[in-house]
Amino acid sequence: MPISAENRARYPREWPLISLWHRVMAGWRCEWCDAIQGAPHPLTKSRVVLTVAHLNHTPEDCRPDNLRALCQRCHLRYDAIHHRTTRSRTPDLLCRAVEMEN
């Protein structure tokens, strides 16, 4: 998954190596659905891109037990509730920030 510009500074400098190590240790397979990097996904038939997910959604926390090598499908499905929650809070936070400036 691409790292959003606003979160880039939250990842450690070594993130590319940490991410690579996790994908190698997983045998270039999704740890949840066993999809293989670069092959057609068993369900979607799209080309699999293996990513590394932070289970607690905290990019600074790179402990091995907090990271999983996941295909994009599993990663997006895992993050869906978190994304929905943070997306719904974002307009509220923006409104509060504007109110504080005024």
Phi and psi restraints in degrees (range 20) as a CNS / XPLOR table:
assign (resid 1 and name C) (resid 2 and name N)
       (resid 2 and name CA) (resid 2 and name C) 1.0 -65.7 20.0 2
assign (resid 2 and name N) (resid 2 and name CA)
       (resid 2 and name C) (resid 3 and name N) 1.0 144.9 20.0 2
assign (resid 2 and name C) (resid 3 and name N)
       (resid 3 and name CA) (resid 3 and name C) 1.0 -85.8 20.0 2
assign (resid 3 and name N) (resid 3 and name CA)
       (resid 3 and name C) (resid 4 and name N) 1.0 125.4 20.0 2
assign (resid 3 and name C) (resid 4 and name N)
       (resid 4 and name CA) (resid 4 and name C) 1.0 -67.8 20.0 2
assign (resid 4 and name N) (resid 4 and name CA)
       (resid 4 and name C) (resid 5 and name N) 1.0 149.8 20.0 2
assign (resid 4 and name C) (resid 5 and name N)
       (resid 5 and name CA) (resid 5 and name C) 1.0 -56.9 20.0 2
assign (resid 5 and name N) (resid 5 and name CA)
       (resid 5 and name C) (resid 6 and name N) 1.0 -39.1 20.0 2
assign (resid 5 and name C) (resid 6 and name N)
       (resid 6 and name CA) (resid 6 and name C) 1.0 -71.4 20.0 2
assign (resid 6 and name N) (resid 6 and name CA)
       (resid 6 and name C) (resid 7 and name N) 1.0 -17.9 20.0 2
assign (resid 6 and name C) (resid 7 and name N)
       (resid 7 and name CA) (resid 7 and name C) 1.0 -103.9 20.0 2
assign (resid 7 and name N) (resid 7 and name CA)
       (resid 7 and name C) (resid 8 and name N) 1.0 -7.0 20.0 2
assign (resid 7 and name C) (resid 8 and name N)
       (resid 8 and name CA) (resid 8 and name C) 1.0 -54.0 20.0 2
assign (resid 8 and name N) (resid 8 and name CA)
       (resid 8 and name C) (resid 9 and name N) 1.0 -40.8 20.0 2
assign (resid 8 and name C) (resid 9 and name N)
       (resid 9 and name CA) (resid 9 and name C) 1.0 -69.6 20.0 2
assign (resid 9 and name N) (resid 9 and name CA)
       (resid 9 and name C) (resid 10 and name N) 1.0 -16.8 20.0 2
assign (resid 9 and name C) (resid 10 and name N)
       (resid 10 and name CA) (resid 10 and name C) 1.0 -79.0 20.0 2
assign (resid 10 and name N) (resid 10 and name CA)
       (resid 10 and name C) (resid 11 and name N) 1.0 -18.1 20.0 2
assign (resid 10 and name C) (resid 11 and name N)
       (resid 11 and name CA) (resid 11 and name C) 1.0 -85.0 20.0 2
assign (resid 11 and name N) (resid 11 and name CA)
       (resid 11 and name C) (resid 12 and name N) 1.0 142.7 20.0 2
assign (resid 11 and name C) (resid 12 and name N)
       (resid 12 and name CA) (resid 12 and name C) 1.0 -67.0 20.0 2
assign (resid 12 and name N) (resid 12 and name CA)
       (resid 12 and name C) (resid 13 and name N) 1.0 155.2 20.0 2
assign (resid 12 and name C) (resid 13 and name N)
       (resid 13 and name CA) (resid 13 and name C) 1.0 -55.9 20.0 2
assign (resid 13 and name N) (resid 13 and name CA)
       (resid 13 and name C) (resid 14 and name N) 1.0 -32.2 20.0 2
assign (resid 13 and name C) (resid 14 and name N)
       (resid 14 and name CA) (resid 14 and name C) 1.0 -84.2 20.0 2
assign (resid 14 and name N) (resid 14 and name CA)
       (resid 14 and name C) (resid 15 and name N) 1.0 7.4 20.0 2
assign (resid 14 and name C) (resid 15 and name N)
       (resid 15 and name CA) (resid 15 and name C) 1.0 -52.2 20.0 2
assign (resid 15 and name N) (resid 15 and name CA)
       (resid 15 and name C) (resid 16 and name N) 1.0 -43.9 20.0 2
assign (resid 15 and name C) (resid 16 and name N)
       (resid 16 and name CA) (resid 16 and name C) 1.0 -57.2 20.0 2
assign (resid 16 and name N) (resid 16 and name CA)
       (resid 16 and name C) (resid 17 and name N) 1.0 -39.0 20.0 2
assign (resid 16 and name C) (resid 17 and name N)
       (resid 17 and name CA) (resid 17 and name C) 1.0 -72.4 20.0 2
assign (resid 17 and name N) (resid 17 and name CA)
       (resid 17 and name C) (resid 18 and name N) 1.0 -39.5 20.0 2
assign (resid 17 and name C) (resid 18 and name N)
       (resid 18 and name CA) (resid 18 and name C) 1.0 -61.6 20.0 2
assign (resid 18 and name N) (resid 18 and name CA)
       (resid 18 and name C) (resid 19 and name N) 1.0 -46.6 20.0 2
assign (resid 18 and name C) (resid 19 and name N)
       (resid 19 and name CA) (resid 19 and name C) 1.0 -63.0 20.0 2
assign (resid 19 and name N) (resid 19 and name CA)
       (resid 19 and name C) (resid 20 and name N) 1.0 -45.3 20.0 2
assign (resid 19 and name C) (resid 20 and name N)
       (resid 20 and name CA) (resid 20 and name C) 1.0 -60.2 20.0 2
assign (resid 20 and name N) (resid 20 and name CA)
       (resid 20 and name C) (resid 21 and name N) 1.0 -46.5 20.0 2
assign (resid 20 and name C) (resid 21 and name N)
       (resid 21 and name CA) (resid 21 and name C) 1.0 -57.4 20.0 2
assign (resid 21 and name N) (resid 21 and name CA)
       (resid 21 and name C) (resid 22 and name N) 1.0 -43.9 20.0 2
assign (resid 21 and name C) (resid 22 and name N)
       (resid 22 and name CA) (resid 22 and name C) 1.0 -64.9 20.0 2
assign (resid 22 and name N) (resid 22 and name CA)
       (resid 22 and name C) (resid 23 and name N) 1.0 -40.9 20.0 2
assign (resid 22 and name C) (resid 23 and name N)
       (resid 23 and name CA) (resid 23 and name C) 1.0 -67.5 20.0 2
assign (resid 23 and name N) (resid 23 and name CA)
       (resid 23 and name C) (resid 24 and name N) 1.0 -38.6 20.0 2
assign (resid 23 and name C) (resid 24 and name N)
       (resid 24 and name CA) (resid 24 and name C) 1.0 -64.3 20.0 2
assign (resid 24 and name N) (resid 24 and name CA)
       (resid 24 and name C) (resid 25 and name N) 1.0 -47.2 20.0 2
assign (resid 24 and name C) (resid 25 and name N)
       (resid 25 and name CA) (resid 25 and name C) 1.0 -62.4 20.0 2
assign (resid 25 and name N) (resid 25 and name CA)
       (resid 25 and name C) (resid 26 and name N) 1.0 -27.5 20.0 2
assign (resid 25 and name C) (resid 26 and name N)
       (resid 26 and name CA) (resid 26 and name C) 1.0 -83.5 20.0 2
assign (resid 26 and name N) (resid 26 and name CA)
       (resid 26 and name C) (resid 27 and name N) 1.0 1.8 20.0 2
assign (resid 26 and name C) (resid 27 and name N)
       (resid 27 and name CA) (resid 27 and name C) 1.0 70.3 20.0 2
assign (resid 27 and name N) (resid 27 and name CA)
       (resid 27 and name C) (resid 28 and name N) 1.0 26.0 20.0 2
assign (resid 27 and name C) (resid 28 and name N)
       (resid 28 and name CA) (resid 28 and name C) 1.0 59.0 20.0 2
assign (resid 28 and name N) (resid 28 and name CA)
       (resid 28 and name C) (resid 29 and name N) 1.0 34.1 20.0 2
assign (resid 28 and name C) (resid 29 and name N)
       (resid 29 and name CA) (resid 29 and name C) 1.0 -127.2 20.0 2
assign (resid 29 and name N) (resid 29 and name CA)
       (resid 29 and name C) (resid 30 and name N) 1.0 147.6 20.0 2
assign (resid 29 and name C) (resid 30 and name N)
       (resid 30 and name CA) (resid 30 and name C) 1.0 -63.1 20.0 2
assign (resid 30 and name N) (resid 30 and name CA)
       (resid 30 and name C) (resid 31 and name N) 1.0 129.6 20.0 2
assign (resid 30 and name C) (resid 31 and name N)
       (resid 31 and name CA) (resid 31 and name C) 1.0 -71.2 20.0 2
assign (resid 31 and name N) (resid 31 and name CA)
       (resid 31 and name C) (resid 32 and name N) 1.0 -12.4 20.0 2
assign (resid 31 and name C) (resid 32 and name N)
       (resid 32 and name CA) (resid 32 and name C) 1.0 -107.2 20.0 2
assign (resid 32 and name N) (resid 32 and name CA)
       (resid 32 and name C) (resid 33 and name N) 1.0 -39.2 20.0 2
assign (resid 32 and name C) (resid 33 and name N)
       (resid 33 and name CA) (resid 33 and name C) 1.0 -116.3 20.0 2
assign (resid 33 and name N) (resid 33 and name CA)
       (resid 33 and name C) (resid 34 and name N) 1.0 -3.0 20.0 2
assign (resid 33 and name C) (resid 34 and name N)
       (resid 34 and name CA) (resid 34 and name C) 1.0 70.9 20.0 2
assign (resid 34 and name N) (resid 34 and name CA)
       (resid 34 and name C) (resid 35 and name N) 1.0 12.6 20.0 2
assign (resid 34 and name C) (resid 35 and name N)
       (resid 35 and name CA) (resid 35 and name C) 1.0 -62.9 20.0 2
assign (resid 35 and name N) (resid 35 and name CA)
       (resid 35 and name C) (resid 36 and name N) 1.0 145.1 20.0 2
assign (resid 35 and name C) (resid 36 and name N)
       (resid 36 and name CA) (resid 36 and name C) 1.0 -102.1 20.0 2
assign (resid 36 and name N) (resid 36 and name CA)
       (resid 36 and name C) (resid 37 and name N) 1.0 131.7 20.0 2
assign (resid 36 and name C) (resid 37 and name N)
       (resid 37 and name CA) (resid 37 and name C) 1.0 -48.6 20.0 2
assign (resid 37 and name N) (resid 37 and name CA)
       (resid 37 and name C) (resid 38 and name N) 1.0 128.5 20.0 2
assign (resid 37 and name C) (resid 38 and name N)
       (resid 38 and name CA) (resid 38 and name C) 1.0 82.5 20.0 2
assign (resid 38 and name N) (resid 38 and name CA)
       (resid 38 and name C) (resid 39 and name N) 1.0 -13.4 20.0 2
assign (resid 38 and name C) (resid 39 and name N)
       (resid 39 and name CA) (resid 39 and name C) 1.0 -91.1 20.0 2
assign (resid 39 and name N) (resid 39 and name CA)
       (resid 39 and name C) (resid 40 and name N) 1.0 165.1 20.0 2
assign (resid 39 and name C) (resid 40 and name N)
       (resid 40 and name CA) (resid 40 and name C) 1.0 -65.3 20.0 2
assign (resid 40 and name N) (resid 40 and name CA)
       (resid 40 and name C) (resid 41 and name N) 1.0 136.7 20.0 2
assign (resid 40 and name C) (resid 41 and name N)
       (resid 41 and name CA) (resid 41 and name C) 1.0 -65.9 20.0 2
assign (resid 41 and name N) (resid 41 and name CA)
       (resid 41 and name C) (resid 42 and name N) 1.0 137.6 20.0 2
assign (resid 41 and name C) (resid 42 and name N)
       (resid 42 and name CA) (resid 42 and name C) 1.0 -56.9 20.0 2
assign (resid 42 and name N) (resid 42 and name CA)
       (resid 42 and name C) (resid 43 and name N) 1.0 -30.0 20.0 2
assign (resid 42 and name C) (resid 43 and name N)
       (resid 43 and name CA) (resid 43 and name C) 1.0 -100.3 20.0 2
assign (resid 43 and name N) (resid 43 and name CA)
       (resid 43 and name C) (resid 44 and name N) 1.0 -46.5 20.0 2
assign (resid 43 and name C) (resid 44 and name N)
       (resid 44 and name CA) (resid 44 and name C) 1.0 -91.8 20.0 2
assign (resid 44 and name N) (resid 44 and name CA)
       (resid 44 and name C) (resid 45 and name N) 1.0 -18.7 20.0 2
assign (resid 44 and name C) (resid 45 and name N)
       (resid 45 and name CA) (resid 45 and name C) 1.0 68.5 20.0 2
assign (resid 45 and name N) (resid 45 and name CA)
       (resid 45 and name C) (resid 46 and name N) 1.0 1.2 20.0 2
assign (resid 45 and name C) (resid 46 and name N)
       (resid 46 and name CA) (resid 46 and name C) 1.0 -78.6 20.0 2
assign (resid 46 and name N) (resid 46 and name CA)
       (resid 46 and name C) (resid 47 and name N) 1.0 159.0 20.0 2
assign (resid 46 and name C) (resid 47 and name N)
       (resid 47 and name CA) (resid 47 and name C) 1.0 -66.9 20.0 2
assign (resid 47 and name N) (resid 47 and name CA)
       (resid 47 and name C) (resid 48 and name N) 1.0 130.2 20.0 2
assign (resid 47 and name C) (resid 48 and name N)
       (resid 48 and name CA) (resid 48 and name C) 1.0 -76.1 20.0 2
assign (resid 48 and name N) (resid 48 and name CA)
       (resid 48 and name C) (resid 49 and name N) 1.0 130.3 20.0 2
assign (resid 48 and name C) (resid 49 and name N)
       (resid 49 and name CA) (resid 49 and name C) 1.0 -118.0 20.0 2
assign (resid 49 and name N) (resid 49 and name CA)
       (resid 49 and name C) (resid 50 and name N) 1.0 115.7 20.0 2
assign (resid 49 and name C) (resid 50 and name N)
       (resid 50 and name CA) (resid 50 and name C) 1.0 -81.2 20.0 2
assign (resid 50 and name N) (resid 50 and name CA)
       (resid 50 and name C) (resid 51 and name N) 1.0 132.9 20.0 2
assign (resid 50 and name C) (resid 51 and name N)
       (resid 51 and name CA) (resid 51 and name C) 1.0 -123.1 20.0 2
assign (resid 51 and name N) (resid 51 and name CA)
       (resid 51 and name C) (resid 52 and name N) 1.0 175.3 20.0 2
assign (resid 51 and name C) (resid 52 and name N)
       (resid 52 and name CA) (resid 52 and name C) 1.0 -124.0 20.0 2
assign (resid 52 and name N) (resid 52 and name CA)
       (resid 52 and name C) (resid 53 and name N) 1.0 123.6 20.0 2
assign (resid 52 and name C) (resid 53 and name N)
       (resid 53 and name CA) (resid 53 and name C) 1.0 -102.2 20.0 2
assign (resid 53 and name N) (resid 53 and name CA)
       (resid 53 and name C) (resid 54 and name N) 1.0 142.4 20.0 2
assign (resid 53 and name C) (resid 54 and name N)
       (resid 54 and name CA) (resid 54 and name C) 1.0 -91.4 20.0 2
assign (resid 54 and name N) (resid 54 and name CA)
       (resid 54 and name C) (resid 55 and name N) 1.0 114.1 20.0 2
assign (resid 54 and name C) (resid 55 and name N)
       (resid 55 and name CA) (resid 55 and name C) 1.0 -64.0 20.0 2
assign (resid 55 and name N) (resid 55 and name CA)
       (resid 55 and name C) (resid 56 and name N) 1.0 -29.7 20.0 2
assign (resid 55 and name C) (resid 56 and name N)
       (resid 56 and name CA) (resid 56 and name C) 1.0 -97.5 20.0 2
assign (resid 56 and name N) (resid 56 and name CA)
       (resid 56 and name C) (resid 57 and name N) 1.0 9.3 20.0 2
assign (resid 56 and name C) (resid 57 and name N)
       (resid 57 and name CA) (resid 57 and name C) 1.0 61.3 20.0 2
assign (resid 57 and name N) (resid 57 and name CA)
       (resid 57 and name C) (resid 58 and name N) 1.0 26.4 20.0 2
assign (resid 57 and name C) (resid 58 and name N)
       (resid 58 and name CA) (resid 58 and name C) 1.0 -117.4 20.0 2
assign (resid 58 and name N) (resid 58 and name CA)
       (resid 58 and name C) (resid 59 and name N) 1.0 101.6 20.0 2
assign (resid 58 and name C) (resid 59 and name N)
       (resid 59 and name CA) (resid 59 and name C) 1.0 -58.4 20.0 2
assign (resid 59 and name N) (resid 59 and name CA)
       (resid 59 and name C) (resid 60 and name N) 1.0 -26.3 20.0 2
assign (resid 59 and name C) (resid 60 and name N)
       (resid 60 and name CA) (resid 60 and name C) 1.0 -71.7 20.0 2
assign (resid 60 and name N) (resid 60 and name CA)
       (resid 60 and name C) (resid 61 and name N) 1.0 -22.3 20.0 2
assign (resid 60 and name C) (resid 61 and name N)
       (resid 61 and name CA) (resid 61 and name C) 1.0 -91.2 20.0 2
assign (resid 61 and name N) (resid 61 and name CA)
       (resid 61 and name C) (resid 62 and name N) 1.0 94.1 20.0 2
assign (resid 61 and name C) (resid 62 and name N)
       (resid 62 and name CA) (resid 62 and name C) 1.0 -107.0 20.0 2
assign (resid 62 and name N) (resid 62 and name CA)
       (resid 62 and name C) (resid 63 and name N) 1.0 27.5 20.0 2
assign (resid 62 and name C) (resid 63 and name N)
       (resid 63 and name CA) (resid 63 and name C) 1.0 -63.0 20.0 2
assign (resid 63 and name N) (resid 63 and name CA)
       (resid 63 and name C) (resid 64 and name N) 1.0 140.7 20.0 2
assign (resid 63 and name C) (resid 64 and name N)
       (resid 64 and name CA) (resid 64 and name C) 1.0 -53.3 20.0 2
assign (resid 64 and name N) (resid 64 and name CA)
       (resid 64 and name C) (resid 65 and name N) 1.0 -35.7 20.0 2
assign (resid 64 and name C) (resid 65 and name N)
       (resid 65 and name CA) (resid 65 and name C) 1.0 -75.5 20.0 2
assign (resid 65 and name N) (resid 65 and name CA)
       (resid 65 and name C) (resid 66 and name N) 1.0 -6.7 20.0 2
assign (resid 65 and name C) (resid 66 and name N)
       (resid 66 and name CA) (resid 66 and name C) 1.0 -98.7 20.0 2
assign (resid 66 and name N) (resid 66 and name CA)
       (resid 66 and name C) (resid 67 and name N) 1.0 -6.0 20.0 2
assign (resid 66 and name C) (resid 67 and name N)
       (resid 67 and name CA) (resid 67 and name C) 1.0 -113.7 20.0 2
assign (resid 67 and name N) (resid 67 and name CA)
       (resid 67 and name C) (resid 68 and name N) 1.0 143.8 20.0 2
assign (resid 67 and name C) (resid 68 and name N)
       (resid 68 and name CA) (resid 68 and name C) 1.0 -138.6 20.0 2
assign (resid 68 and name N) (resid 68 and name CA)
       (resid 68 and name C) (resid 69 and name N) 1.0 138.0 20.0 2
assign (resid 68 and name C) (resid 69 and name N)
       (resid 69 and name CA) (resid 69 and name C) 1.0 -80.8 20.0 2
assign (resid 69 and name N) (resid 69 and name CA)
       (resid 69 and name C) (resid 70 and name N) 1.0 116.6 20.0 2
assign (resid 69 and name C) (resid 70 and name N)
       (resid 70 and name CA) (resid 70 and name C) 1.0 -132.0 20.0 2
assign (resid 70 and name N) (resid 70 and name CA)
       (resid 70 and name C) (resid 71 and name N) 1.0 147.9 20.0 2
assign (resid 70 and name C) (resid 71 and name N)
       (resid 71 and name CA) (resid 71 and name C) 1.0 -69.5 20.0 2
assign (resid 71 and name N) (resid 71 and name CA)
       (resid 71 and name C) (resid 72 and name N) 1.0 164.1 20.0 2
assign (resid 71 and name C) (resid 72 and name N)
       (resid 72 and name CA) (resid 72 and name C) 1.0 -59.9 20.0 2
assign (resid 72 and name N) (resid 72 and name CA)
       (resid 72 and name C) (resid 73 and name N) 1.0 -36.3 20.0 2
assign (resid 72 and name C) (resid 73 and name N)
       (resid 73 and name CA) (resid 73 and name C) 1.0 -61.6 20.0 2
assign (resid 73 and name N) (resid 73 and name CA)
       (resid 73 and name C) (resid 74 and name N) 1.0 -51.2 20.0 2
assign (resid 73 and name C) (resid 74 and name N)
       (resid 74 and name CA) (resid 74 and name C) 1.0 -64.7 20.0 2
assign (resid 74 and name N) (resid 74 and name CA)
       (resid 74 and name C) (resid 75 and name N) 1.0 -39.6 20.0 2
assign (resid 74 and name C) (resid 75 and name N)
       (resid 75 and name CA) (resid 75 and name C) 1.0 -62.1 20.0 2
assign (resid 75 and name N) (resid 75 and name CA)
       (resid 75 and name C) (resid 76 and name N) 1.0 -48.0 20.0 2
assign (resid 75 and name C) (resid 76 and name N)
       (resid 76 and name CA) (resid 76 and name C) 1.0 -64.5 20.0 2
assign (resid 76 and name N) (resid 76 and name CA)
       (resid 76 and name C) (resid 77 and name N) 1.0 -40.5 20.0 2
assign (resid 76 and name C) (resid 77 and name N)
       (resid 77 and name CA) (resid 77 and name C) 1.0 -64.5 20.0 2
assign (resid 77 and name N) (resid 77 and name CA)
       (resid 77 and name C) (resid 78 and name N) 1.0 -40.7 20.0 2
assign (resid 77 and name C) (resid 78 and name N)
       (resid 78 and name CA) (resid 78 and name C) 1.0 -64.6 20.0 2
assign (resid 78 and name N) (resid 78 and name CA)
       (resid 78 and name C) (resid 79 and name N) 1.0 -41.7 20.0 2
assign (resid 78 and name C) (resid 79 and name N)
       (resid 79 and name CA) (resid 79 and name C) 1.0 -80.9 20.0 2
assign (resid 79 and name N) (resid 79 and name CA)
       (resid 79 and name C) (resid 80 and name N) 1.0 -8.7 20.0 2
assign (resid 79 and name C) (resid 80 and name N)
       (resid 80 and name CA) (resid 80 and name C) 1.0 -55.0 20.0 2
assign (resid 80 and name N) (resid 80 and name CA)
       (resid 80 and name C) (resid 81 and name N) 1.0 -48.4 20.0 2
assign (resid 80 and name C) (resid 81 and name N)
       (resid 81 and name CA) (resid 81 and name C) 1.0 -65.5 20.0 2
assign (resid 81 and name N) (resid 81 and name CA)
       (resid 81 and name C) (resid 82 and name N) 1.0 -43.0 20.0 2
assign (resid 81 and name C) (resid 82 and name N)
       (resid 82 and name CA) (resid 82 and name C) 1.0 -60.5 20.0 2
assign (resid 82 and name N) (resid 82 and name CA)
       (resid 82 and name C) (resid 83 and name N) 1.0 -44.3 20.0 2
assign (resid 82 and name C) (resid 83 and name N)
       (resid 83 and name CA) (resid 83 and name C) 1.0 -64.1 20.0 2
assign (resid 83 and name N) (resid 83 and name CA)
       (resid 83 and name C) (resid 84 and name N) 1.0 -42.0 20.0 2
assign (resid 83 and name C) (resid 84 and name N)
       (resid 84 and name CA) (resid 84 and name C) 1.0 -61.5 20.0 2
assign (resid 84 and name N) (resid 84 and name CA)
       (resid 84 and name C) (resid 85 and name N) 1.0 -43.5 20.0 2
assign (resid 84 and name C) (resid 85 and name N)
       (resid 85 and name CA) (resid 85 and name C) 1.0 -65.4 20.0 2
assign (resid 85 and name N) (resid 85 and name CA)
       (resid 85 and name C) (resid 86 and name N) 1.0 -49.0 20.0 2
assign (resid 85 and name C) (resid 86 and name N)
       (resid 86 and name CA) (resid 86 and name C) 1.0 -69.7 20.0 2
assign (resid 86 and name N) (resid 86 and name CA)
       (resid 86 and name C) (resid 87 and name N) 1.0 -32.7 20.0 2
assign (resid 86 and name C) (resid 87 and name N)
       (resid 87 and name CA) (resid 87 and name C) 1.0 -66.9 20.0 2
assign (resid 87 and name N) (resid 87 and name CA)
       (resid 87 and name C) (resid 88 and name N) 1.0 -39.4 20.0 2
assign (resid 87 and name C) (resid 88 and name N)
       (resid 88 and name CA) (resid 88 and name C) 1.0 -71.3 20.0 2
assign (resid 88 and name N) (resid 88 and name CA)
       (resid 88 and name C) (resid 89 and name N) 1.0 -26.9 20.0 2
assign (resid 88 and name C) (resid 89 and name N)
       (resid 89 and name CA) (resid 89 and name C) 1.0 -80.9 20.0 2
assign (resid 89 and name N) (resid 89 and name CA)
       (resid 89 and name C) (resid 90 and name N) 1.0 -26.0 20.0 2
assign (resid 89 and name C) (resid 90 and name N)
       (resid 90 and name CA) (resid 90 and name C) 1.0 -57.2 20.0 2
assign (resid 90 and name N) (resid 90 and name CA)
       (resid 90 and name C) (resid 91 and name N) 1.0 -49.6 20.0 2
assign (resid 90 and name C) (resid 91 and name N)
       (resid 91 and name CA) (resid 91 and name C) 1.0 -59.6 20.0 2
assign (resid 91 and name N) (resid 91 and name CA)
       (resid 91 and name C) (resid 92 and name N) 1.0 -38.5 20.0 2
assign (resid 91 and name C) (resid 92 and name N)
       (resid 92 and name CA) (resid 92 and name C) 1.0 -63.1 20.0 2
assign (resid 92 and name N) (resid 92 and name CA)
       (resid 92 and name C) (resid 93 and name N) 1.0 -43.2 20.0 2
assign (resid 92 and name C) (resid 93 and name N)
       (resid 93 and name CA) (resid 93 and name C) 1.0 -65.6 20.0 2
assign (resid 93 and name N) (resid 93 and name CA)
       (resid 93 and name C) (resid 94 and name N) 1.0 -38.6 20.0 2
assign (resid 93 and name C) (resid 94 and name N)
       (resid 94 and name CA) (resid 94 and name C) 1.0 -64.3 20.0 2
assign (resid 94 and name N) (resid 94 and name CA)
       (resid 94 and name C) (resid 95 and name N) 1.0 -41.3 20.0 2
assign (resid 94 and name C) (resid 95 and name N)
       (resid 95 and name CA) (resid 95 and name C) 1.0 -62.1 20.0 2
assign (resid 95 and name N) (resid 95 and name CA)
       (resid 95 and name C) (resid 96 and name N) 1.0 -43.7 20.0 2
assign (resid 95 and name C) (resid 96 and name N)
       (resid 96 and name CA) (resid 96 and name C) 1.0 -63.9 20.0 2
assign (resid 96 and name N) (resid 96 and name CA)
       (resid 96 and name C) (resid 97 and name N) 1.0 -39.3 20.0 2
assign (resid 96 and name C) (resid 97 and name N)
       (resid 97 and name CA) (resid 97 and name C) 1.0 -63.7 20.0 2
assign (resid 97 and name N) (resid 97 and name CA)
       (resid 97 and name C) (resid 98 and name N) 1.0 -40.9 20.0 2
assign (resid 97 and name C) (resid 98 and name N)
       (resid 98 and name CA) (resid 98 and name C) 1.0 -66.0 20.0 2
assign (resid 98 and name N) (resid 98 and name CA)
       (resid 98 and name C) (resid 99 and name N) 1.0 -42.1 20.0 2
assign (resid 98 and name C) (resid 99 and name N)
       (resid 99 and name CA) (resid 99 and name C) 1.0 -61.9 20.0 2
assign (resid 99 and name N) (resid 99 and name CA)
       (resid 99 and name C) (resid 100 and name N) 1.0 -38.3 20.0 2
assign (resid 99 and name C) (resid 100 and name N)
       (resid 100 and name CA) (resid 100 and name C) 1.0 -68.2 20.0 2
assign (resid 100 and name N) (resid 100 and name CA)
       (resid 100 and name C) (resid 101 and name N) 1.0 -32.4 20.0 2
assign (resid 100 and name C) (resid 101 and name N)
       (resid 101 and name CA) (resid 101 and name C) 1.0 -71.3 20.0 2
assign (resid 101 and name N) (resid 101 and name CA)
       (resid 101 and name C) (resid 102 and name N) 1.0 -28.5 20.0 2
